[in-house]
Amino acid sequence: MKKLYLYSLILMLLVPAGASAWHIVGGELYYECIGNDDYIITLKVYRDCNSQGAPFDNPATVTIYDTSGTFATQVQMPNPSITLVLPYINNPCLTSPPNVCVEEGIYTEVVNLPPTPGGYTLVYQRCCRNASINNIFQPEEQGATYTTHIPGPPYHCNNSAYFSNFPPIVLCTNDTLVFDHSATDLDGDSLFYRFATPYSGGSQNNPLPLPPQPPPFPNVLWNPGYTITYPIDANPAFNLDPNSGLLVGSPTMLGQYVVTVVAKEYRNGTLLTENRRDFQFNTAICLSATQAGIAPQSQFCTGTTFSFQNQSLFTTYYQWDFGDPNTNADTSSFANPTWTYSDTGTYTVTLIANPGFQCADTITTQVQISDGIPVDFSISGDDCIDGNFMDFTVLSQHTPDAQYDWDFGDGTASQQMNPTKVYTDDGIYPVTLTVSENSCATSFTDTVRIFPEVEPSFDTDTLTGCAPFTVEFADETNTWVNINYLWEFGDGQASTQDSPTHTYSLPGTYDVTLTIEVLEGCVDTHRVAVEQMIVVEPSPTAGFYVDPEVTSFFEPVVSVHDISTGAYWTTFDMGDSTSYTAPFFDHRYLEDGTYTVRQVVGNEYGCTDTTYRTVVVKPEYLLYVPNVFTPNGDGLNEYFAPKVFGEIEYQFSVYSRWGDRIFYSEVVGEGWNGEDAKKDMPAPQDTYLWEVKVLDIDGAAHREVGYFSLIR
């Protein structure tokens, strides 16, 4: 049943790198013109990720030369997008070695290149290649050059071709490779394909030349027996169709090979540029271990629909024959198919793994298809734990030879057809009946509930408080059955909630009663009462008045009068950090504003009450202006400034006897120092005119003027 085939496989990565730079697998460089002399440059580099060599360059540097080979600029391309490339083999009989590993790093960057005669050459060089490459001389000393050309006017805004498909990492000897190596050109230019000798670039001593050498670039040297048209040991030799880019060949030897494919781009017969892809193909030995397998039947008596479980190994394609003689449609190519048989019975099933291939493998097995057994039973009896018994009666029809297996869910069992069971503990139990007959077994499960006896219980968060007193009652009845509640709070009020909240409005002592009605199982009514459970103490009532409640800054004294009831003590907070304990007092506010006065009263039971009143002390407009000042430097009466209260807006001016304004301010308290600012000298001793304009807090406008003397 199990067949093994041995193939040779082109494998590029089985030989580990021995030097820090032995890691290059291949790459290509191309571009897209996006207008305004801007180009998106794309560099693809492939590396051996089994190597101990250098990682991807970050950044990679692409150097640009003009047609004369003169340096034009460099493009820094950081942060490549790195992807693991999975090996692909199109022959299902072959499997790839497990240690094949290639990573692809893609760099992109935008560069601006003004048109220039002859165009530009873009270059990226990196060393080194794997030392185990067969077809080139001293591969460990050879690097790679990836290059492309941007033509000059009138074709400067050209899009270079790029290769459409990633080359296969793994190729099998004695197995024909057919690979589409064609490229895509966004401009629709004509493309032609050919092999080329790979370029070298860099060295062990200089693995990353910056700048790289300009064109022309050095070629690698072929080892004897290899040429441009015969880069890989193969029979027939690899052929590249010049028009389609189709690569066909059959490799014959293990090894590693560097191949370069060129896509030459023409427009109206004019060669514009070419794209070169340099890539390393590799060989190794692959085993074919195709093995057909079907999981053993584990489901019986489930009806005529059967789901098959595929256990084949190293298989891509499948062909099932379900062995149903009543139809020709009993086939499938799915890995895990499902089939509905036309009748019950025993059937021979056939599975071919990889049908039509040399490595195909076949397996047959038998499946038994039968209908399930209907199983049902009823439950009756007394389900209260005190005196419980449960009768189980089979309702489904069975043969006299049927076997009955009961599992009562509490660790006990029975093989009687219709047993009676007594449970020792209340609870919920799954009861399962399994009926076996005619080589089939079917189970059915139902649930039994054995109910407990129920005793009511409750508690509260607190027992004593001040009226109005709110109490949270908590039902602590230990049960999972459905019950009805009736709470009686002793003040004529009641509730049917399970855990109610109740407020006692009046002082007193109250009895509390809980009555529960059990609705299922041990059906009954139970009552529990607690006498004098709740004690509600009387609360004082806070109250006071303030006279007056609205006053002015010029009359800021208010009288406070206590009118509380039932209070043993009282305190007042006047809202300005002042407090009193006397029932009657006068209080003077030092500033205008709105004040909240709070009274707290308490009694001998520790009960308190709080109330609040608001007092408003209004500011009023007042202006005072002196009639003389002496700015003589003695530190006394050096500034002339009005004093104003209750203002919103303020303007203060000083005029000379000739009507010239020699001072002005809108800042309250800012005064004139006796200096004539216009003349930059002290004002003479004289009589002056002052003017004050005010908008007060009530919105009224005021203008007042007067005279004052300056004495030195």
Secondary structure as UniProt FT lines:
FT   STRAND          5..10
FT   TURN            20..23
FT   STRAND          24..35
FT   TURN            36..37
FT   STRAND          38..48
FT   TURN            49..50
FT   STRAND          60..66
FT   TURN            67..68
FT   STRAND          71..77
FT   STRAND          81..85
FT   TURN            92..93
FT   TURN            98..99
FT   STRAND          102..112
FT   TURN            117..118
FT   STRAND          120..126
FT   TURN            131..132
FT   HELIX           139..141
FT   STRAND          144..150
FT   TURN            153..154
FT   STRAND          162..163
FT   STRAND          170..173
FT   STRAND          177..180
FT   STRAND          183..184
FT   TURN            186..187
FT   STRAND          190..196
FT   TURN            224..225
FT   STRAND          239..240
FT   TURN            242..244
FT   STRAND          246..249
FT   STRAND          256..267
FT   TURN            268..269
FT   STRAND          270..282
FT   STRAND          284..288
FT   STRAND          305..307
FT   STRAND          318..321
FT   TURN            325..326
FT   STRAND          331..332
FT   STRAND          338..340
FT   STRAND          345..353
FT   TURN            355..356
FT   TURN            358..359
FT   STRAND          361..369
FT   STRAND          377..382
FT   TURN            386..387
FT   STRAND          389..394
FT   TURN            400..401
FT   STRAND          403..407
FT   STRAND          413..414
FT   STRAND          420..421
FT   STRAND          427..437
FT   TURN            438..439
FT   STRAND          440..451
FT   STRAND          458..460
FT   STRAND          464..466
FT   STRAND          469..475
FT   STRAND          483..488
FT   STRAND          494..495
FT   STRAND          501..504
FT   STRAND          508..518
FT   STRAND          524..537
FT   STRAND          544..547
FT   STRAND          550..552
FT   TURN            553..554
FT   STRAND          557..562
FT   STRAND          569..573
FT   STRAND          579..580
FT   STRAND          584..588
FT   STRAND          593..602
FT   TURN            604..605
FT   STRAND          608..618
FT   STRAND          622..624
FT   STRAND          628..629
FT   STRAND          643..645
FT   STRAND          647..655
FT   TURN            657..658
FT   STRAND          661..665
FT   TURN            668..669
FT   STRAND          675..676
FT   TURN            677..680
FT   STRAND          681..682
FT   STRAND          686..696
FT   TURN            697..698
FT   STRAND          701..710
//
